[in-house]
């Protein structure tokens, strides 16, 4: 991920593939139970996006997730094919616990500081995502979190500059 805003002189094709929200719930894998918000539910509804995130979304471990600087977790759609081939598993949205799955952006084409308009809202990329062990736990692949970190296919966090109504049907545009 580039660390400062880039030049966006070309017309980009950015598409919101999926939007997901959810709250803490117990998940059992291999006899172990953890409370997690990783397993979000896809929605096509219009949602209010506030400085703390999408309406209907809540984090289980607030000291590491959510808040103003991690209001939205965005994950590149392009990585899904890689992970399906690498793991041999079919991965449905949101396989990486993201709020937004986006096509046309990835860690090599987005910069910290980039601002996007989505529906009525404006968001700014503030940091790369730091994946947690929930990725390995949910998918039952022991070193999947480590693999995500090593590839750099982590996704990124955005803060909300302007609150508003958003949905999967609204375009995403770098401004």
C-alpha positions as CSV (number, residue, x, y, z in Angstrom):
1,X,0.0,0.0,0.0
2,X,1.3,3.4,-0.9
3,X,1.6,5.8,2.0
4,X,0.4,9.0,0.5
5,X,-2.3,10.1,-1.9
6,X,-1.8,9.3,-5.5
7,X,-2.8,10.9,-8.8
8,X,-6.1,9.6,-10.2
9,X,-6.1,11.0,-13.7
10,X,-7.6,8.0,-15.3
11,X,-11.3,7.1,-15.0
12,X,-11.5,4.2,-12.6
13,X,-13.9,1.3,-12.7
14,X,-14.7,0.7,-9.0
15,X,-17.6,-1.5,-8.0
16,X,-19.0,-2.5,-4.7
17,X,-19.4,-6.2,-5.0
18,X,-20.9,-6.8,-1.6
19,X,-21.8,-5.1,1.7
20,X,-21.8,-7.0,5.0
21,X,-22.8,-6.2,8.6
22,X,-23.0,-8.2,11.8
23,X,-22.5,-8.4,15.5
24,X,-20.8,-10.6,18.0
25,X,-21.9,-14.2,18.1
26,X,-20.4,-17.4,19.4
27,X,-18.7,-19.5,16.7
28,X,-17.6,-23.1,17.2
29,X,-14.7,-24.6,15.2
30,X,-12.9,-27.8,16.0
31,X,-14.6,-27.9,19.4
32,X,-13.3,-24.4,20.3
33,X,-15.7,-21.5,20.8
34,X,-14.9,-17.9,20.2
35,X,-17.1,-14.8,20.2
36,X,-16.6,-13.0,16.9
37,X,-18.2,-10.5,14.6
38,X,-16.1,-11.9,11.7
39,X,-19.1,-13.8,10.2
40,X,-21.1,-10.9,8.8
41,X,-24.3,-11.1,6.7
42,X,-24.6,-9.7,3.2
43,X,-27.1,-6.9,2.7
44,X,-28.6,-5.0,-0.3
45,X,-30.4,-2.6,2.0
46,X,-29.5,1.1,2.3
47,X,-27.6,1.7,5.5
48,X,-26.5,4.7,7.5
49,X,-22.7,5.1,7.6
50,X,-21.6,7.0,10.7
51,X,-18.1,7.9,12.0
52,X,-18.2,4.5,13.8
53,X,-19.2,2.4,10.9
54,X,-22.2,0.9,9.1
55,X,-25.6,0.7,10.8
56,X,-26.1,-2.9,12.1
57,X,-22.3,-3.6,12.4
58,X,-20.6,-4.1,15.7
59,X,-17.2,-5.5,16.8
60,X,-16.7,-8.2,19.3
61,X,-13.1,-7.2,20.3
62,X,-13.3,-3.4,20.4
63,X,-9.7,-2.8,21.6
64,X,-8.5,-4.1,18.2
65,X,-11.4,-3.5,15.8
66,X,-13.8,-0.7,14.9
67,X,-13.7,2.9,16.1
68,X,-13.2,6.1,14.1
69,X,-10.0,4.9,12.3
70,X,-11.4,1.5,11.5
71,X,-15.0,2.4,10.7
72,X,-15.1,0.4,7.5
73,X,-13.0,-2.6,6.5
74,X,-12.7,-3.0,2.8
75,X,-11.3,-6.1,1.0
76,X,-10.4,-6.4,-2.6
77,X,-12.6,-8.8,-4.7
78,X,-9.6,-9.7,-6.8
79,X,-8.0,-11.6,-3.9
80,X,-10.9,-14.1,-3.7
81,X,-9.7,-16.1,-6.7
82,X,-6.2,-16.3,-5.3
83,X,-7.4,-17.6,-1.9
84,X,-9.8,-20.1,-3.4
85,X,-7.0,-21.5,-5.6
86,X,-4.5,-21.5,-2.7
87,X,-6.7,-23.0,-0.1
88,X,-8.9,-25.2,-2.3
89,X,-11.9,-23.8,-0.5
90,X,-14.9,-22.0,-1.9
91,X,-14.9,-18.6,-0.2
92,X,-18.1,-16.6,-0.1
93,X,-18.4,-12.9,0.9
94,X,-17.3,-11.9,3.4
95,X,-14.6,-14.6,3.7
96,X,-12.3,-12.1,5.3
97,X,-14.7,-10.4,7.7
98,X,-14.9,-7.3,5.6
99,X,-17.7,-4.7,5.5
100,X,-17.2,-4.0,1.9
101,X,-15.9,-6.2,-0.9
102,X,-14.7,-3.9,-3.8
103,X,-13.6,-4.6,-7.4
104,X,-11.1,-2.2,-9.0
105,X,-9.0,-1.5,-5.9
106,X,-6.4,-3.4,-4.1
107,X,-3.4,-2.6,-1.9
108,X,-1.3,-1.7,-4.9
109,X,-3.8,0.9,-6.3
110,X,-5.0,2.6,-3.1
111,X,-3.0,5.0,-1.0
112,X,-3.3,6.1,2.6
113,X,-5.1,9.4,2.3
114,X,-7.2,8.6,-0.7
115,X,-10.8,9.9,-0.4
116,X,-13.8,8.1,-1.8
117,X,-17.4,9.1,-2.3
118,X,-19.9,6.2,-1.7
119,X,-23.5,7.2,-1.8
120,X,-24.0,10.2,0.4
121,X,-20.8,9.4,2.4
122,X,-17.1,10.3,2.0
123,X,-14.4,7.9,3.3
124,X,-10.7,8.1,3.6
125,X,-8.2,5.3,3.6
126,X,-6.2,5.5,6.8
127,X,-4.3,2.3,7.3
128,X,-3.7,-1.3,6.0
129,X,-5.7,-3.9,7.8
130,X,-3.9,-5.8,10.4
131,X,-5.5,-9.3,10.1
132,X,-6.3,-11.2,13.3
133,X,-6.4,-14.9,14.0
134,X,-10.1,-15.0,13.4
135,X,-9.3,-15.6,9.7
136,X,-7.6,-18.9,10.5
137,X,-10.1,-19.8,13.2
138,X,-13.2,-19.3,11.0
139,X,-11.7,-21.1,7.9
140,X,-10.0,-23.8,10.0
141,X,-6.7,-23.2,8.1
142,X,-4.0,-23.1,10.7
143,X,-1.7,-20.5,9.1
144,X,-4.2,-18.6,6.9
145,X,-3.8,-15.4,8.8
146,X,0.0,-15.6,8.4
147,X,-0.4,-16.2,4.7
148,X,-2.7,-13.2,4.4
149,X,-0.1,-11.0,6.1
150,X,2.8,-12.5,4.0
151,X,1.0,-11.8,0.7
152,X,0.0,-8.3,1.7
153,X,-3.6,-9.2,0.6
154,X,-4.9,-7.7,3.8
155,X,-7.4,-5.1,2.7
156,X,-7.6,-1.7,4.3
157,X,-9.4,0.5,6.9
158,X,-11.3,3.7,6.2
159,X,-12.5,6.5,8.4
160,X,-15.7,8.4,7.6
161,X,-15.3,12.0,6.7
162,X,-18.9,12.6,5.9
163,X,-21.7,10.5,7.2
164,X,-24.6,9.4,4.9
165,X,-26.7,6.7,3.4
166,X,-24.8,4.0,1.4
167,X,-25.6,0.7,-0.3
168,X,-24.2,-1.9,-2.6
169,X,-26.1,-0.1,-5.3
170,X,-24.3,3.2,-4.9
171,X,-21.1,3.8,-6.9
172,X,-17.7,4.2,-5.3
173,X,-15.7,7.0,-6.7
174,X,-12.2,8.2,-5.8
175,X,-12.4,12.0,-5.3
